[in-house]
Amino acid sequence: MKFEDRDGHWPGWRGSGAPRESYSTTTPITNVKSRQCPYCNYSTNVTTNMRNHLRTHTGETPFSCTFCSYSTTTKQSLIYHIRTHTGEKPFACPHCPYRSKQQGTMKCHIATHSKSKSSSVMSLDKQDKEGFTTDN
C-alpha cells in the first residue's frame, strides 16, 4: 500500500516537502492510553474524560440545578436536566411536528420515519409478490 504521491511525498504534508524516507514509518500505532484511573482499570487519553470518570468514584457533582436539588458530574447532563424544567426542545424533526430535548433522541426519531416508509414499501412488495392486491 502506497501513501506517498508521485514524487514520494506524504499527501497533505505542508511542511518542507521532504520525501517520505525522512519520516519514521516504523513507529507502531498503539492503543495505549496515557491516563489510568487509580480506582479501576479505566484509561483514556483525554483529560476531561478522566476528570469526569473520576467523579463516578469520588461522588463529586459540581453541576447543580437552579430549579431543584439535582446535581450531576457533567455540564451536558445538567443542560439536559434543566430542559425538563424549561420545556425547551431545541431539536425539530424535519418530517413532522415532533421536537426533542436531546439530539440523540431526535436522530432515533428521524430514523423511525425512514424505517416506517421502508417497512410499508416492503410489506406492499411482499403482498404484490404473493398475489395480493394493494387496492381495497
Backbone as CSV, one residue per row, in Angstrom:
resi,resn,N_x,N_y,N_z,CA_x,CA_y,CA_z,C_x,C_y,C_z
1,MET,0.853,-1.175,0.000,0.000,0.000,0.000,0.898,1.237,0.000
2,LYS,0.639,2.155,-0.922,1.457,3.362,-1.013,0.668,4.549,-0.485
3,PHE,1.344,5.333,0.350,0.717,6.520,0.905,1.288,7.797,0.315
4,GLU,2.401,7.695,-0.402,3.031,8.897,-0.924,2.475,9.230,-2.303
5,ASP,2.685,10.477,-2.733,2.252,10.868,-4.064,3.326,10.492,-5.089
6,ARG,3.196,10.971,-6.323,4.143,10.627,-7.395,5.579,10.962,-7.054
7,ASP,5.795,12.041,-6.331,7.150,12.500,-6.029,7.706,11.873,-4.754
8,GLY,6.998,10.943,-4.151,7.476,10.301,-2.933,7.216,11.112,-1.684
9,HIS,6.287,12.081,-1.743,5.952,12.916,-0.590,4.653,12.419,0.034
10,TRP,4.533,12.662,1.344,3.291,12.310,2.021,2.198,13.263,1.567
11,PRO,1.019,12.772,1.183,-0.069,13.662,0.771,-0.529,14.543,1.927
12,GLY,-0.809,15.775,1.626,-1.309,16.690,2.638,-0.233,17.293,3.517
13,TRP,1.010,16.866,3.371,2.089,17.418,4.187,2.404,18.812,3.709
14,ARG,2.343,19.784,4.577,2.568,21.177,4.202,3.898,21.687,4.725
15,GLY,4.685,20.792,5.220,5.974,21.182,5.783,6.998,21.427,4.695
16,SER,8.147,20.839,4.839,9.266,21.094,3.943,9.100,20.432,2.590
17,GLY,8.144,19.532,2.458,8.003,18.811,1.211,9.055,17.723,1.079
18,ALA,9.623,17.321,2.203,10.665,16.296,2.181,10.077,14.963,1.761
19,PRO,10.869,14.143,1.086,10.380,12.825,0.691,10.036,11.975,1.907
20,ARG,9.217,10.955,1.705,8.728,10.145,2.813,9.826,9.425,3.560
21,GLU,10.952,9.180,2.940,12.034,8.477,3.620,12.507,9.221,4.866
22,SER,12.253,10.536,4.931,12.706,11.304,6.083,11.764,11.163,7.282
23,TYR,10.625,10.493,7.109,9.681,10.298,8.195,9.757,8.863,8.673
24,SER,9.578,8.663,9.953,9.638,7.320,10.511,8.371,6.547,10.156
25,THR,8.554,5.398,9.557,7.411,4.542,9.247,7.423,3.296,10.121
26,THR,8.378,3.232,11.044,8.490,2.043,11.884,7.826,2.209,13.241
27,THR,7.354,3.414,13.562,6.697,3.632,14.846,5.353,2.920,14.836
28,PRO,5.156,1.956,15.724,3.887,1.226,15.709,2.746,2.089,16.231
29,ILE,1.585,1.885,15.657,0.387,2.560,16.143,-0.172,1.693,17.262
30,THR,-0.286,2.282,18.444,-0.770,1.509,19.586,-2.020,2.148,20.151
31,ASN,-2.705,1.417,20.942,-3.913,1.904,21.590,-3.656,2.104,23.080
32,VAL,-2.446,2.529,23.423,-2.072,2.734,24.816,-2.665,4.051,25.295
33,LYS,-3.355,4.010,26.419,-3.966,5.203,26.997,-3.019,5.777,28.039
34,SER,-2.845,7.092,28.002,-1.853,7.720,28.869,-2.359,8.006,30.282
35,ARG,-3.670,8.009,30.493,-4.217,8.304,31.817,-4.979,7.090,32.340
36,GLN,-4.558,6.596,33.490,-5.154,5.404,34.096,-5.878,5.792,35.382
37,CYS,-7.107,5.323,35.548,-7.869,5.578,36.766,-7.223,4.837,37.930
38,PRO,-7.021,5.523,39.069,-6.424,4.850,40.223,-7.403,3.916,40.951
39,TYR,-8.699,3.985,40.612,-9.711,3.184,41.295,-10.131,1.934,40.523
40,CYS,-9.984,1.964,39.197,-10.414,0.826,38.375,-9.508,0.737,37.149
41,ASN,-9.851,-0.090,36.195,-8.978,-0.250,35.036,-9.366,0.632,33.854
42,TYR,-10.161,1.679,34.068,-10.493,2.633,33.016,-9.253,3.433,32.644
43,SER,-9.065,3.669,31.341,-7.966,4.521,30.889,-8.423,5.320,29.681
44,THR,-7.786,6.464,29.476,-8.135,7.346,28.372,-6.953,8.243,28.048
45,ASN,-7.004,8.869,26.893,-6.006,9.869,26.522,-6.539,11.285,26.716
46,VAL,-7.803,11.411,27.059,-8.449,12.720,27.147,-8.615,13.113,28.614
47,THR,-7.995,14.223,28.993,-8.008,14.685,30.381,-9.428,14.901,30.895
48,THR,-10.276,15.534,30.098,-11.652,15.800,30.514,-12.409,14.501,30.772
49,ASN,-12.193,13.514,29.923,-12.864,12.223,30.136,-12.427,11.591,31.453
50,MET,-11.137,11.701,31.766,-10.647,11.134,33.021,-11.228,11.888,34.213
51,ARG,-11.272,13.210,34.126,-11.835,14.005,35.221,-13.295,13.616,35.461
52,ASN,-14.073,13.493,34.386,-15.477,13.101,34.527,-15.604,11.684,35.073
53,HIS,-14.744,10.789,34.630,-14.782,9.411,35.123,-14.464,9.347,36.616
54,LEU,-13.462,10.078,37.052,-13.081,10.063,38.470,-14.239,10.479,39.369
55,ARG,-15.109,11.331,38.863,-16.266,11.773,39.647,-17.211,10.622,39.958
56,THR,-17.202,9.570,39.136,-18.049,8.409,39.440,-17.553,7.701,40.691
57,HIS,-16.262,7.803,40.970,-15.693,7.181,42.167,-15.770,8.102,43.384
58,THR,-15.531,9.388,43.170,-15.467,10.324,44.296,-16.841,10.814,44.739
59,GLY,-17.829,10.718,43.843,-19.162,11.213,44.174,-19.308,12.709,43.978
60,GLU,-18.276,13.366,43.473,-18.330,14.810,43.238,-19.368,15.115,42.160
61,THR,-20.259,16.063,42.441,-21.262,16.514,41.472,-21.246,18.040,41.442
62,PRO,-20.325,18.625,40.687,-20.135,20.070,40.727,-21.184,20.884,39.969
63,PHE,-22.060,20.238,39.206,-23.045,20.971,38.417,-24.424,20.790,39.040
64,SER,-24.994,21.907,39.539,-26.258,21.855,40.282,-27.354,22.613,39.562
65,CYS,-28.553,22.057,39.626,-29.728,22.673,39.026,-30.184,23.850,39.880
66,THR,-30.570,24.934,39.222,-31.071,26.113,39.939,-32.563,25.990,40.249
67,PHE,-33.237,24.992,39.665,-34.669,24.801,39.878,-34.982,23.783,40.967
68,CYS,-34.071,22.834,41.188,-34.324,21.779,42.169,-32.991,21.329,42.780
69,SER,-33.006,20.251,43.514,-31.801,19.802,44.218,-30.909,18.876,43.382
70,TYR,-31.238,18.672,42.122,-30.455,17.785,41.259,-29.044,18.330,41.055
71,SER,-28.060,17.437,41.120,-26.687,17.800,40.760,-26.081,16.628,40.004
72,THR,-25.094,16.921,39.182,-24.541,15.903,38.299,-23.046,16.104,38.078
73,THR,-22.443,15.127,37.439,-20.989,15.151,37.237,-20.563,15.912,35.991
74,THR,-21.490,16.107,35.027,-21.105,16.787,33.782,-22.028,17.956,33.474
75,LYS,-21.482,18.931,32.808,-22.245,20.113,32.427,-23.350,19.742,31.439
76,GLN,-23.038,18.841,30.498,-24.029,18.447,29.499,-25.232,17.766,30.142
77,SER,-24.993,16.951,31.142,-26.111,16.310,31.852,-27.000,17.346,32.522
78,LEU,-26.391,18.389,33.059,-27.171,19.460,33.685,-28.000,20.199,32.640
79,ILE,-27.417,20.458,31.481,-28.154,21.131,30.407,-29.390,20.319,30.029
80,TYR,-29.223,19.007,29.836,-30.362,18.141,29.512,-31.405,18.181,30.627
81,HIS,-30.953,18.139,31.876,-31.868,18.151,33.014,-32.664,19.454,33.077
82,ILE,-32.001,20.574,32.912,-32.678,21.876,33.001,-33.790,21.976,31.964
83,ARG,-33.617,21.325,30.826,-34.663,21.343,29.794,-35.949,20.677,30.277
84,THR,-35.873,19.815,31.283,-37.102,19.229,31.837,-37.898,20.284,32.594
85,HIS,-37.213,21.277,33.143,-37.893,22.369,33.850,-38.391,23.435,32.880
86,THR,-37.577,23.784,31.905,-37.909,24.886,30.997,-38.817,24.452,29.854
87,GLY,-38.837,23.162,29.558,-39.634,22.681,28.433,-38.966,22.919,27.091
88,GLU,-37.745,23.416,27.106,-37.032,23.686,25.854,-36.806,22.385,25.094
89,LYS,-37.138,22.420,23.813,-36.906,21.284,22.917,-36.286,21.842,21.638
90,PRO,-34.977,22.022,21.630,-34.325,22.720,20.526,-34.179,21.913,19.234
91,PHE,-34.469,20.626,19.265,-34.263,19.800,18.078,-35.607,19.464,17.438
92,ALA,-35.798,19.909,16.194,-37.067,19.736,15.494,-36.931,18.701,14.383
93,CYS,-37.932,17.845,14.277,-37.971,16.849,13.210,-38.321,17.545,11.896
94,PRO,-37.589,17.253,10.821,-37.908,17.873,9.533,-39.120,17.230,8.847
95,HIS,-39.634,16.118,9.401,-40.717,15.381,8.753,-42.070,15.532,9.436
96,CYS,-42.064,15.944,10.701,-43.318,16.051,11.452,-43.135,17.088,12.565
97,PRO,-44.172,17.364,13.344,-44.069,18.391,14.396,-43.270,17.988,15.633
98,TYR,-42.796,16.759,15.709,-42.083,16.284,16.898,-40.850,17.131,17.193
99,ARG,-40.636,17.425,18.479,-39.450,18.149,18.942,-38.828,17.368,20.085
100,SER,-37.522,17.570,20.290,-36.801,16.789,21.290,-35.855,17.663,22.095
101,LYS,-35.580,17.217,23.321,-34.628,17.908,24.195,-33.192,17.552,23.860
102,GLN,-32.989,16.362,23.290,-31.635,15.882,23.022,-31.481,15.495,21.557
103,GLN,-30.308,15.755,21.020,-30.036,15.462,19.620,-30.095,13.957,19.334
104,GLY,-29.587,13.146,20.253,-29.605,11.697,20.054,-31.017,11.145,19.959
105,THR,-31.911,11.693,20.776,-33.309,11.278,20.732,-33.919,11.633,19.383
106,MET,-33.554,12.808,18.862,-34.073,13.230,17.563,-33.562,12.327,16.448
107,LYS,-32.306,11.939,16.514,-31.760,11.047,15.483,-32.525,9.732,15.460
108,CYS,-32.830,9.198,16.637,-33.614,7.956,16.717,-35.013,8.171,16.154
109,HIS,-35.614,9.313,16.465,-36.955,9.606,15.973,-36.963,9.709,14.452
110,ILE,-36.005,10.429,13.892,-35.941,10.598,12.434,-35.801,9.244,11.751
111,ALA,-35.061,8.342,12.366,-34.893,7.002,11.795,-36.226,6.266,11.705
112,THR,-37.170,6.573,12.590,-38.464,5.894,12.527,-39.224,6.285,11.270
113,HIS,-38.996,7.482,10.756,-39.653,7.897,9.518,-39.167,7.058,8.347
114,SER,-37.864,6.912,8.209,-37.339,6.130,7.088,-37.642,4.650,7.282
115,LYS,-37.650,4.178,8.526,-37.948,2.775,8.810,-39.402,2.464,8.470
116,SER,-40.307,3.354,8.861,-41.721,3.087,8.598,-42.009,3.136,7.103
117,LYS,-41.338,4.029,6.367,-41.519,4.088,4.921,-41.017,2.807,4.277
118,SER,-39.805,2.375,4.661,-39.251,1.169,4.051,-40.050,-0.059,4.462
119,SER,-40.587,-0.085,5.685,-41.393,-1.220,6.131,-42.685,-1.306,5.338
120,SER,-43.329,-0.155,5.114,-44.583,-0.186,4.374,-44.335,-0.543,2.917
121,VAL,-43.233,-0.079,2.351,-42.891,-0.440,0.979,-42.599,-1.929,0.904
122,MET,-41.858,-2.453,1.886,-41.555,-3.878,1.903,-42.831,-4.701,2.019
123,SER,-43.750,-4.303,2.874,-44.967,-5.091,3.042,-45.809,-5.045,1.774
124,LEU,-45.830,-3.910,1.071,-46.556,-3.830,-0.190,-45.896,-4.709,-1.238
125,ASP,-44.557,-4.683,-1.297,-43.842,-5.530,-2.248,-44.131,-6.995,-1.975
126,LYS,-44.167,-7.384,-0.712,-44.430,-8.774,-0.335,-45.843,-9.169,-0.766
127,GLN,-46.802,-8.281,-0.553,-48.176,-8.573,-0.957,-48.269,-8.750,-2.468
128,ASP,-47.591,-7.870,-3.227,-47.611,-7.971,-4.679,-47.023,-9.297,-5.141
129,LYS,-45.916,-9.709,-4.539,-45.253,-10.950,-4.931,-46.100,-12.165,-4.593
130,GLU,-46.895,-12.075,-3.537,-47.714,-13.211,-3.124,-49.072,-13.217,-3.820
131,GLY,-49.285,-12.266,-4.728,-50.519,-12.256,-5.498,-51.655,-11.485,-4.859
132,PHE,-51.405,-10.792,-3.788,-52.446,-9.984,-3.167,-52.491,-8.631,-3.847
133,THR,-53.633,-8.020,-3.841,-53.728,-6.675,-4.380,-53.580,-5.682,-3.244
134,THR,-53.051,-4.510,-3.589,-52.896,-3.474,-2.576,-54.107,-2.562,-2.546
135,ASP,-54.998,-2.690,-3.529,-56.212,-1.878,-3.548,-57.298,-2.572,-2.747
136,ASN,-58.009,-1.808,-1.955,-59.112,-2.386,-1.174,-60.423,-1.830,-1.623
